[in-house]
Amino acid sequence: MRGDLGALFLGMAIFILTGAISGSTRWLSIPAIFLSLVIMGRILSLIVDGRSSAQSLTVEIIVAVLLLVTIVSLGRGRAHGSGFNAALGVAVVLALVAGCAFQFQRQIGVMIFTRIVNQGLDRRLIESLPDGLHAGLCGSGSPLPDITRSGPCVVVIAGRSVFIVDTGDGTARKLALMGVPPARIDAILLTHFHSDHIAGLGDMLIQRWGGNSHKDQTPVFGPQGVETVVAGFNEAYSLDKGYRIAHHGEATMPPSGSGGIAHPFTLVQGSDAIQVIWKQDNLTITAFAVDHTPVFPAAGYRFDYLDRSIVISGDTAYSSVLAKYAQGADVLFHEGLQTTMVSVMHDATARTGRASAAKITADIPSYHTTPENAARVAQQAGVRYLMFYHVIPPLPLTYLNAAFLGDAPKIYKGPITVGQDGMLLSMPVGSKTITLRELL
């Protein structure tokens, strides 16, 4: 992609620059023709595959039109010259494309929609993965609004078993878009009970129940207090349960499968004890306490599948316990809050008289971890990859990642990624490889 497309667009840029300097339509006609073909290809991809880059297509159409106007202007007075002929050819291609797109909008729309639906149903991510441990971000954000991120959620696929760690707002939809049907979930694990970590729990329970007519309730693991959370969601969705059974029938929506069933474990404040909460099918999941004071209990989790392992921090300040239990892990998913950037938000809210927001932005650094301290944990633990999630503040542009990381790359010597929704790390068994894919 870098070689072929880079050469194509760099070549067109050289031709355009040469044409602009020389004032010759011959130089401009070459990129105009290429752009017309690129536009036709993108529209064909949209019709056949149900996907194309709308942003790129828009830019290319604008550039093609500008080239067309320029060629016409330069070729004016040369009715039979190369400038006029090239402009006419580009104009005909663009007119045909635009005319067909407008005239057959309904038919093309149905074709595109059908293709998108079929692609979505045919996407089976779990079956396509090699045996190993895989972890993806169905939500890499925080309570702060971020157009690019859903609330915190990590999906872990161990062999063919599927687990969800935290259920931030919008995570059920992100899971489906990533090709992981919520119906395939074996269990949900909650790190703690802040609203942004449980906001999507109700939707996840419904999607798992109805997605495959489950007769068993969804297991929900968490530290003490998880019983209250699960019971509350079950009660809140009790009317919805009745509606869905009445509409779709008990065969499709078995009453026994509605809602969740709590599996609590007990954390002791200040203790570094570890608890095994799951052990079957070559997978061991352990839980341990992290420091999210004044929030207690708050847990981190470690997944060990055959010879691969990941650790998920949950929300925490710098934690030596986390470093202890992340020892030798392949990947550490760690929350991150960049205090320098949050300070900018604090100053802005204080300056505009938003006292509550100013107080919150002043408070939140105390129970989260800076990227630099997360890097220290990763370095101390000897993990092989550091992935940031629960990113604070919102980062609408990837260009801001360097500002978010600060000095973290100087502290941790391994690879670091600032997480985005849809990212998937894969760790096949019997190897040391860690590969990153973007599913969205």
RAQUI-V106120 format. One record per backbone hydrogen bond with DSSP energy under -0.5 kcal/mol. CO is the residue of the C=O (numbers start at 1). NH is the residue of the N-H. Records with the same first field share a line. If there is no record, write none. Layout:
CO = NH, NH
This chain:
1 = 5, 6
2 = 6
3 = 7
4 = 8
5 = 9
6 = 10
7 = 11
8 = 12
9 = 13
10 = 14
11 = 15
12 = 16
13 = 17
14 = 18
15 = 19
16 = 20
17 = 21
18 = 22
19 = 23
24 = 28
25 = 29
26 = 30
27 = 31
28 = 32
29 = 33
30 = 34
31 = 35
32 = 36
33 = 37
34 = 38
35 = 39
36 = 40
37 = 41
38 = 42
39 = 43
40 = 44
41 = 45
42 = 46
43 = 47
44 = 48
45 = 49, 50, 51
46 = 50
52 = 54
53 = 57
54 = 58
55 = 59
56 = 60
57 = 61
58 = 62
59 = 63
60 = 64
61 = 65
62 = 66
63 = 67
64 = 68
65 = 69
66 = 70
67 = 71
68 = 72
69 = 73
70 = 74
71 = 75
72 = 76
73 = 76
75 = 78
78 = 81, 84
81 = 85
82 = 86
83 = 87
84 = 88
85 = 89
86 = 90
87 = 91
88 = 92
89 = 93
90 = 94
91 = 95
92 = 96
93 = 97
94 = 98
95 = 99
96 = 100
97 = 101
98 = 102
99 = 103
100 = 104
102 = 105
104 = 108
105 = 109
106 = 110
107 = 111
108 = 112
109 = 113
110 = 114
111 = 115
112 = 116
113 = 117
114 = 118
115 = 119
116 = 120
117 = 121
118 = 122
119 = 123
122 = 124
123 = 125
124 = 128
125 = 128, 129
126 = 129
131 = 429
132 = 159
133 = 427
134 = 157
135 = 425
136 = 138, 155
137 = 422
139 = 153
140 = 391
144 = 142
146 = 149
148 = 421
150 = 141
152 = 168
153 = 138, 139
154 = 156, 165
155 = 136
156 = 158, 163
157 = 134, 159
158 = 160, 161
161 = 158
162 = 186, 187
163 = 156
164 = 166, 189
165 = 154
167 = 200
168 = 171
169 = 151
170 = 174
171 = 175
172 = 176
173 = 177
174 = 178
175 = 179, 180
176 = 179
179 = 125, 126, 181
181 = 184
182 = 185
186 = 219
187 = 164
188 = 221
189 = 166
191 = 299
194 = 197, 198
195 = 198, 199
197 = 167
198 = 201
200 = 204
201 = 205
202 = 206
203 = 207
204 = 208
205 = 209
206 = 210
207 = 211
208 = 212
209 = 214
218 = 261
219 = 188, 221
220 = 263
221 = 190
222 = 265
223 = 226
225 = 228, 229
226 = 230
227 = 231
228 = 232
229 = 233
230 = 234
231 = 235
232 = 236
233 = 237
235 = 238
237 = 241
238 = 242
239 = 243
240 = 244
241 = 245
242 = 246
243 = 247
244 = 248
245 = 249
249 = 253
254 = 257
255 = 258
259 = 218
261 = 220
263 = 222
265 = 224, 267
267 = 269
268 = 271
273 = 289
275 = 277, 287
278 = 285
280 = 283
282 = 306
283 = 280
284 = 286, 304
285 = 277, 278
286 = 302
287 = 275
288 = 300
290 = 292
291 = 317
292 = 295
294 = 296
295 = 292
298 = 290
300 = 288
301 = 312
302 = 286
303 = 305, 310
304 = 284, 306
305 = 308
308 = 305
309 = 330, 331
310 = 303
311 = 333
312 = 301
314 = 335
319 = 323
320 = 324
321 = 325
322 = 326
324 = 327
326 = 329
329 = 384
331 = 311, 333
332 = 334, 387
333 = 313
334 = 389
336 = 392
337 = 339
338 = 342
339 = 343
340 = 344
341 = 345
342 = 346
343 = 347
344 = 348
345 = 349
346 = 350
347 = 351
348 = 352
349 = 354
350 = 353
353 = 355
354 = 358
355 = 359
356 = 360
357 = 361
358 = 362
359 = 363
360 = 364
363 = 366
364 = 367
365 = 368
369 = 337
370 = 374
371 = 375
372 = 376
373 = 377
374 = 378
375 = 379
376 = 380
377 = 381
378 = 382, 383
381 = 328
384 = 415
385 = 332, 387
386 = 417
387 = 334
388 = 419
389 = 336
390 = 336
392 = 338
397 = 400
398 = 401
399 = 402
400 = 404
401 = 405
402 = 406
405 = 408
407 = 410, 411
408 = 411, 412
411 = 413
415 = 386
417 = 388, 419
420 = 423
422 = 439
423 = 137
424 = 437
425 = 135
426 = 435
427 = 133
428 = 431
435 = 426
437 = 424, 439
